[in-house]
Amino acid sequence: MNFADVTTPSLLEPPPVQDAPVCVLQVGDSAEDAAWLQARIGNAMQVLHCAPHPEAMKAALTPQVVMVVVQFDARQDLEGPVKLAQWLREHQPKLSVLGMGYANTPKVPLAALRGGAQDFLDMAGGVEEQLKPFWSLSMRGSAHVLGSKAAAGQQLGKTVALLGARPGMGVSTLAAHLSAALAQTMGAAGPATAKSSALVGLLDLGFPLRDGLMHLGLQSSFHMVDAIQSMHRLDPALLAAALPRHRCGPMVLPWPAQPQIMRDVEPRSMSAMVQRLRAFFAWQVIDLGGLPVHEMVQAAAREADHVWAVCDQSVGGIVSLTEMLSTLPSKPEGAPMCDGVVINRALRGAGMAPEEIARRVAHPLRHVLPQRDLAMLQASSQGQLLSEADAADPYCVQVRQMAASLQADGVAAGPRPQGLLQRCQAWLQRAGGRAP
């Protein structure tokens, strides 16, 4: 393909005619940089390119553009891209603006900061570090373009991820009940419509596969791989039509029934999907029970506002919990990825006390759920959640308290990710230089 410089946008990997793709506009002298960006992000979005001139940029800003990526090159005059970024921030304030270039000299990211770019993509960095600011800003912009809650000036949804210390810890059961409790407390248990504003989503990503669907008595042919491949078409109407919804309120997005299809999912695609769904769900509950701490689990957990590890009082559960917490990486700012433990099937006076388990693993004890296996079995044999069969059951009372605590916490889920200013300061420290 000949990537000649043009003054009007050129579409890389054009979608089918019937699609209205979510697009990213890359502004720079060479369309090869747009091709580089397209290769990094795959088919989730379409990359447009235009020359770094105001008139060309104005013509390229179609309604489908959710973000503008401005190229900064230390070998050329940096004032041009600075002025373009400043114009975008002044005249297109709803668009996300990302700087792009090589940060081997601090003056490049500093120029992007001076121009008003919200973040900087270092082309010399690792793939995860390159794409983290891109996905964060592009998902924010696509939420606006698709007429989501973000476009209406409302806050994006929150996410809680439930990790399982080992298979059989009851994570899927907890995820199903917690999503139902959140839906009911938020008034999302009514009829499903594309205009619902308090929907709750259950991402059924644990092992065994599709246990969340089973607990809720649902079936689904639409799955996570389908959603990722259709990311640029996701909107409330599609989700309302494609996702099964339990009578208590939660909508479920599971893994495919065929495990081999999961090989098509990359960790950065999982991160992007969790971010994208924030625009449509007031709450996402991510079931990651029974899975080892591999890159996919880390990608989903990194995007969550709350990460809770679930285990019981058994020796195997405690040992597995210790191993899992030691394997989890820290957040970029150094805080632990997991912000607390939940002890499930607890029996007071039997085994190690929940408070002692939390002290042993050096993580806060968030909640304790009582042993209610017999009541669970009786409810499931009737095709019901325990909360439907007996809302006053001690387990259900505790789950409702969990839901209430999540809503009360709001955005207090730990320090915010390091921003562009802080990273520019870090680049300056590494380079031993000063701002130009």
C-alpha positions in Angstrom: 0.0 0.0 0.0 1.3 3.4 -0.9 1.1 5.7 2.1 1.6 9.0 0.3 1.0 12.2 2.2 -2.4 13.7 1.6 -4.4 16.7 2.7 -7.6 14.7 3.1 -8.1 11.7 5.4 -7.0 8.3 4.0 -8.7 5.2 5.6 -6.5 2.3 6.6 -8.1 -1.1 6.4 -11.6 0.2 5.4 -14.6 -1.5 7.1 -17.6 -2.9 5.4 -19.8 -0.3 3.7 -22.6 -0.7 6.2 -20.5 0.0 9.2 -20.0 3.5 10.7 -16.5 2.9 12.2 -15.1 4.6 15.3 -12.1 6.4 14.0 -8.8 7.9 15.2 -7.3 10.8 13.3 -3.5 10.8 13.1 -2.0 14.2 12.2 1.5 14.2 10.9 3.8 14.5 7.9 4.0 10.8 7.1 1.1 8.4 6.7 3.5 5.6 7.7 3.1 6.7 11.3 -0.7 6.2 10.9 0.0 2.8 9.5 2.3 2.0 12.5 -0.6 3.0 14.9 -3.1 0.9 13.0 -0.8 -2.1 13.2 -0.6 -1.6 17.0 -4.3 -1.3 17.7 -5.6 -3.9 15.2 -9.1 -3.8 13.9 -10.8 -2.3 17.0 -10.7 1.2 15.5 -9.9 2.7 12.1 -7.0 5.1 11.8 -7.3 8.1 9.5 -4.3 10.3 8.4 -4.1 13.9 7.4 -1.3 16.4 6.9 -0.4 18.8 9.7 -2.3 21.7 8.4 -5.4 23.3 10.0 -7.6 23.2 6.9 -6.7 19.5 6.3 -7.4 18.7 9.9 -10.8 20.5 9.9 -11.8 18.5 6.8 -10.8 15.3 8.4 -12.8 15.7 11.6 -15.8 13.6 10.8 -18.4 12.7 13.5 -16.9 9.2 13.8 -13.5 10.6 15.0 -13.2 10.1 18.8 -9.5 11.1 19.2 -6.8 13.1 17.4 -3.2 11.8 17.7 -0.7 14.7 16.9 2.8 13.7 15.8 5.7 15.4 17.6 9.1 15.0 15.9 12.3 16.3 17.6 14.0 16.5 14.2 11.5 19.1 13.1 10.0 22.3 14.5 7.8 21.4 17.4 5.8 24.7 17.4 3.6 23.5 14.5 2.2 20.5 16.3 1.9 22.5 19.6 -0.3 25.0 17.8 -2.4 22.3 16.3 -2.9 20.6 19.7 -3.8 24.0 21.2 -6.4 24.7 18.4 -8.0 21.3 19.1 -8.2 21.9 22.8 -9.8 25.3 22.2 -12.2 24.5 19.3 -12.8 20.8 19.7 -12.9 20.4 23.5 -14.9 17.2 23.4 -12.2 15.4 21.4 -9.4 13.5 23.2 -6.0 14.7 22.1 -2.9 12.4 22.3 0.7 13.3 21.5 2.8 10.7 19.7 6.5 10.5 19.1 9.8 9.4 20.6 10.4 10.4 24.2 14.2 9.8 24.0 14.5 13.6 24.5 12.3 15.3 27.2 11.5 18.3 24.9 9.1 16.1 22.8 6.6 15.0 25.6 7.0 18.5 27.1 5.9 20.1 23.8 2.9 17.8 23.8 2.1 18.9 27.4 2.5 22.5 26.4 0.1 22.0 23.5 -2.6 20.6 25.8 -2.3 16.9 24.9 -3.9 14.8 27.5 -1.3 12.1 27.3 1.7 11.0 25.2 2.3 7.7 23.3 6.0 6.9 23.3 6.8 5.0 20.1 10.0 3.7 21.6 8.2 2.1 24.6 6.8 -1.4 25.2 3.5 -2.3 23.6 1.6 -2.2 26.8 3.0 1.2 27.8 2.4 2.5 24.3 -1.2 1.6 24.2 -2.3 2.3 27.7 -2.8 6.1 27.1 -4.3 5.4 23.7 -7.0 3.0 24.9 -7.8 5.2 27.9 -8.4 8.3 25.8 -10.0 6.6 22.8 -12.5 4.8 25.0 -13.4 8.1 26.7 -13.9 9.7 23.3 -15.9 6.8 21.8 -18.2 7.0 24.7 -19.1 10.5 23.8 -19.5 9.9 20.1 -21.9 6.9 20.7 -24.2 9.0 22.7 -23.4 7.3 26.0 -23.6 8.6 29.5 -20.2 10.1 29.1 -21.6 12.2 26.3 -24.3 13.4 28.5 -21.8 14.7 31.1 -22.5 11.9 33.5 -19.9 9.8 35.2 -18.6 6.6 33.6 -19.5 3.3 35.2 -17.5 1.5 37.9 -16.0 -2.0 37.9 -15.2 -4.6 40.5 -13.1 -7.6 39.7 -13.4 -10.8 41.7 -10.3 -13.0 41.7 -10.4 -16.7 42.8 -7.5 -18.0 45.0 -8.2 -21.4 43.4 -11.1 -23.1 41.6 -14.1 -23.9 43.8 -14.0 -20.8 46.0 -17.5 -19.7 45.0 -16.5 -16.7 42.9 -19.0 -17.3 40.2 -21.8 -17.7 42.7 -20.8 -14.5 44.4 -20.4 -12.6 41.1 -24.0 -13.6 40.1 -25.5 -12.6 43.5 -23.4 -9.3 43.7 -24.4 -8.2 40.1 -28.1 -9.0 41.0 -27.8 -7.0 44.2 -26.2 -4.0 42.5 -28.9 -4.1 39.8 -31.7 -4.2 42.3 -30.3 -1.4 44.5 -29.8 0.8 41.5 -33.3 0.1 40.1 -32.0 -1.7 37.1 -34.3 -4.7 37.5 -37.0 -3.4 35.2 -37.5 -4.1 31.5 -34.4 -4.1 29.3 -34.2 -1.1 26.9 -31.4 0.5 25.0 -32.1 3.7 26.9 -31.6 2.2 30.4 -29.2 4.3 32.5 -28.5 2.1 35.5 -27.6 -1.2 33.8 -25.3 -3.7 35.5 -23.1 -6.1 33.5 -21.6 -9.4 34.6 -18.5 -10.3 32.7 -18.5 -14.1 33.1 -14.8 -14.7 32.5 -14.0 -17.3 35.2 -13.3 -21.0 35.0 -15.2 -23.3 34.5 -16.4 -21.4 31.5 -19.8 -19.8 31.6 -20.6 -20.7 35.2 -22.2 -17.3 35.6 -24.7 -18.0 32.9 -25.5 -21.3 34.5 -26.1 -19.8 37.9 -28.5 -17.2 36.4 -30.2 -19.8 34.2 -29.3 -18.0 31.0 -28.0 -18.9 27.6 -26.0 -16.7 25.1 -24.6 -17.1 21.7 -23.0 -13.7 21.8 -19.7 -13.7 23.7 -16.6 -11.7 24.6 -14.7 -12.5 21.4 -17.7 -11.3 19.4 -17.9 -8.1 21.5 -14.2 -7.4 20.9 -14.4 -8.0 17.2 -17.5 -5.7 17.1 -16.1 -3.1 19.4 -16.5 -0.2 17.0 -20.2 -1.0 16.6 -21.1 -1.4 20.3 -23.9 0.8 21.6 -26.7 0.4 24.1 -29.1 -0.9 21.5 -26.7 -3.7 20.4 -26.0 -4.7 24.0 -29.7 -4.8 24.9 -30.3 -7.0 21.9 -27.3 -9.3 22.2 -26.8 -9.9 25.9 -29.1 -12.1 27.9 -30.6 -10.4 31.0 -31.7 -12.0 34.2 -35.0 -11.1 35.7 -33.1 -9.5 38.7 -31.4 -7.1 36.3 -27.8 -8.0 35.4 -26.8 -8.5 31.7 -24.2 -11.2 31.1 -21.2 -11.2 28.7 -19.5 -14.6 28.9 -16.5 -16.3 27.3 -17.3 -18.4 24.2 -18.3 -22.0 24.8 -15.4 -23.2 22.6 -12.2 -22.4 24.6 -10.0 -22.4 21.5 -11.6 -19.2 20.3 -10.2 -17.4 23.4 -6.8 -17.5 21.8 -7.9 -14.7 19.5 -8.2 -12.3 22.5 -5.1 -10.2 23.4 -4.7 -8.6 26.8 -4.9 -5.0 25.4 -8.2 -5.9 23.7 -9.5 -7.0 27.1 -8.4 -3.8 28.7 -10.1 -1.8 25.9 -13.3 -3.8 26.2 -13.6 -3.2 30.0 -13.0 0.5 29.4 -15.5 0.6 26.6 -18.3 -1.0 28.6 -17.9 1.6 31.3 -19.9 3.9 28.9 -22.9 1.5 29.0 -23.0 -0.1 32.4 -23.3 1.7 35.7 -21.5 -1.3 37.3 -19.5 -4.2 35.8 -18.8 -7.3 38.0 -15.9 -9.3 36.5 -15.8 -12.9 37.4 -12.1 -14.0 37.2 -12.4 -17.0 39.5 -10.5 -20.2 38.9 -8.0 -18.7 36.5 -4.2 -18.4 37.0 -2.8 -14.9 37.2 -1.8 -14.6 33.5 -1.8 -11.5 31.3 -5.5 -11.7 30.5 -6.5 -11.6 34.2 -4.0 -8.8 34.9 -5.4 -6.8 31.9 -9.0 -7.0 33.3 -8.0 -6.4 36.9 -5.9 -3.3 36.0 -9.0 -1.6 34.6 -11.1 -2.3 37.7 -11.9 0.3 40.4 -11.9 -2.5 43.0 -10.1 -5.8 42.9 -11.1 -8.4 45.6 -9.5 -11.8 46.1 -11.9 -14.5 47.3 -11.0 -17.6 49.3 -12.3 -19.8 52.1 -10.8 -21.0 55.4 -9.3 -24.2 54.0 -5.5 -24.6 54.2 -5.5 -25.0 50.4 -7.5 -21.8 50.0 -5.2 -19.8 52.3 -2.0 -21.1 50.6 -3.4 -20.4 47.2 -4.4 -16.9 48.3 -0.9 -16.1 49.5 0.6 -17.4 46.2 -1.9 -15.4 44.1 -1.3 -12.1 45.9 2.5 -12.5 45.6 2.1 -13.1 41.8 -0.1 -10.1 41.1 1.9 -7.1 39.8 1.6 -3.7 41.4 -0.3 -0.7 39.9 1.9 1.8 38.0 2.0 4.1 41.0 3.2 1.2 43.2 0.0 0.3 45.1 -1.1 -3.3 45.3 -3.4 -4.4 42.5 -5.7 -6.2 44.9 -7.3 -3.9 47.5 -8.8 -6.5 49.8 -9.9 -10.1 50.5 -13.3 -11.7 50.8 -13.6 -14.8 53.0 -16.3 -17.0 51.6 -18.2 -20.0 53.3 -16.9 -18.8 56.6 -17.7 -20.8 59.8 -17.1 -18.9 63.0 -15.0 -21.0 65.4 -13.8 -23.4 62.6 -10.4 -23.0 61.0 -8.4 -19.8 60.9 -10.5 -16.7 61.6 -11.1 -14.3 58.6 -9.4 -11.5 60.4 -6.3 -13.6 61.0 -6.2 -14.7 57.3 -6.3 -11.0 56.2 -3.4 -10.3 58.6 -1.4 -13.2 57.3 -1.7 -12.0 53.7 -1.3 -8.3 54.6 -4.4 -7.2 52.8 -7.6 -5.6 54.2 -10.5 -7.8 55.0 -13.4 -6.5 53.0 -16.2 -8.9 53.6 -17.1 -12.2 55.2 -19.7 -14.4 53.7 -21.2 -17.3 55.7 -21.4 -20.9 54.8 -24.8 -21.5 53.1 -24.2 -24.4 50.7 -27.4 -26.2 51.6 -29.6 -23.1 51.2 -27.8 -22.4 47.9 -28.5 -26.0 46.7 -32.2 -25.7 47.6 -32.5 -22.4 45.7 -30.7 -23.5 42.6 -32.8 -26.7 42.4 -35.7 -24.4 42.0 -34.0 -22.3 39.3 -33.5 -19.3 41.6 -30.7 -17.3 43.1 -30.6 -17.5 46.9 -31.6 -13.9 47.0 -34.8 -14.7 45.1 -35.6 -17.7 47.3 -34.9 -16.0 50.7 -33.8 -12.4 50.6 -33.3 -12.5 54.4 -30.7 -15.3 54.3 -27.5 -14.2 56.0 -25.5 -14.7 52.8 -27.9 -12.4 50.9 -27.7 -9.8 53.6 -23.9 -9.7 53.4 -24.0 -9.5 49.6 -26.3 -6.5 49.8 -23.9 -4.9 52.2 -21.1 -5.5 49.7 -23.2 -3.8 47.0 -23.9 -0.9 49.3 -20.2 -0.5 50.2 -19.2 -0.4 46.6 -21.7 2.4 45.8 -20.6 4.3 48.9 -16.9 4.1 48.0 -17.6 5.9 44.7 -14.4 6.7 42.9 -12.2 6.1 46.0 -10.6 3.1 44.5 -6.9 4.1 45.0 -4.5 6.6 43.6 -5.1 7.8 40.0 -2.8 6.6 37.3 0.3 8.6 36.6 -0.6 11.5 34.2 1.4 13.2 31.5 2.9 15.9 33.7 4.2 13.3 36.2 5.7 11.2 33.4 7.3 14.2 31.8 8.9 14.9 35.1 10.2 11.3 35.2 11.6 11.6 31.7 13.4 14.8 32.7 14.8 13.1 35.8 16.1 10.2 33.7 17.6 12.5 31.1 19.0 14.8 33.7 17.7 17.8 31.6 15.5 20.7 32.0 12.3 21.8 30.3 13.1 23.8 27.1 
